[in-house]
């Protein structure tokens, strides 16, 4: 009976290695998002010459400016999503497979990439996801049409709620308001 228990526990313990699939897929997806955001940035930069065109009408220039700002926000969103996936992959690996020795000894990584518990992973992901939501809010706010004072009030309320969310996440995240900037 003891041998059967050992075999079961050994199988159960080694089943954690299935997490490697999620780690690899998260890394590949993160690399894909970094690539896509970088290509988007390159395309946007390559089209900026059009903005300096002297024959461009004021309305066309304003539309191009608005489209460019929206594109920049989308690029930031892509990089933030890639960062979430990277942190997720590193966190899963550290929690289920093994500590990453290089991250433990690196001064830069110790503040961001070293994950000691599920709460560490959750807090780091929550902060980056909150940033993605803020970027998305900004993206929608840029494109909003303001037909009256009520829309401006909604925008102001949204900004106030975002400020409150940032304040609460900064002061409360894991009880550490110094090391997680």
Helices and strands as residue ranges (DSSP letters): H 2-14, G 15-18, H 19-46, G 48-52, H 58-96, H 101-105, H 107-112, H 118-143, H 149-172, G 173-175
